[in-house]
Amino acid sequence: MSAELAIVITVVVVALVFDYTNGFHDAANAIATSVSTRALTPRIALAMAAVMNFLGAFLGQKVANTVSEVISPPPDAHGLVIVLAGLLGAIAWNMVTWYFGLPSSSSHALIGGLVGSAVAAGTVVKWDTVIDKVLIPMIFSPLFAFAAGGLVMLAIMWIFRRANPGRANRRFRAAQTVSAAAMALGHGLQDAQKTMGVIFLALLTGGYASAGDDLPFWVIFSAAAAISLGTWSGGWRIMRTLGRRIIDLDPARGFAAESVAASVLYTTAYVYEAPISTTHTITSAVMGVGATKRLSAVRWGVARSILTAWVLTFPAAGLVAAGSYLALYAALGI
């Protein structure tokens, strides 16, 4: 086995490990609101989210193509080390934020890791792609989700203003099964593709694929399986933050937040081909619907902690990735 093939295999394995951590780190995105409102039990919610994550991974390749175009590593073993270091930086940041229960973005950890390792190696970063399809959507998608969440919730409150509260809550609990499934499908559509993109980047760098090729089926299937298994393992710390610590949700607000977040995920994946953060999107939507209750109902102290994690994710993952690259470069001499 050649050194390059060994590193390609290592990158694929590490990418699937990242995909798995993405699943348990972001499982709360799809189901926290449904669990907190008792629309679904945790185990049923996790099983549903795992299945929908798996199916969502097969719904497109546009986001994967964007991720594979973020950097242009040299087509050799050195380039593969750059990709590997980017993955290590993303995994490290995911584990830190999972430990502290902060719903940070696995997507931006991955992009930040790739950019950090590329900068440390002095290789090409496609800044137009990073700015247009990562940083700009990173800023505007949560702002839109916050505003849309508030507007949708106000519309629901007006439409159902004369409804019996108990009956309305029962109906919205049932509706949350659909909205949570849509959110989980969108999570698979967005986040599994990011891992596919990194694996395809490794195949391109190692000479095992050509630009313009379709993603191999085994890449799609393995990424889908890894994220769904990670989702099944659950992310209870982050689920508690999203479901209870930001605001005590009722079924109507849970339905509104999930519906808005799912809509943003589909639109950005198919229209803008942008790898946005499912975490940022659902968290902002939860804050938006919560603010319609009253501004003080949102625990803004928790929101500030989450915002801090958001701001730190891209540079922190990049710094860890840069350190990983330097360590790998010294150890392997590549």
Secondary structure, 3 states (H helix, E strand, C coil): CCHHHHHHHHHHHHHHHHHHHHHHHHHHHHHHHHHHCCCCCHHHHHHHHHHHHHHHCCCCCHHHHHHHCCEECCCCHHHHHHHHHHHHHHHHHHHHHHHCCCCCCHHHHHHHHHHHHHHHHCCEECHHHHHHHHHHHHHHHHHHHHHHHHHHHHHHHHHCCCCCHHHHHHHHHHHHHHHHHHHHHHHHHHHHHHHHHHHHHHHHHHCCCCCCCCCCHHHHHHHHHHHHHHHHHCCHHHHHHHHHHCCCCCHHHHHHHHHHHHHHHHHHHHHHCCCCCHHHHHHHHHHHHHHCCCHHHCCHHHHHHHHHHHHHHHHHHHHHHHHHHHHHHHHHCC
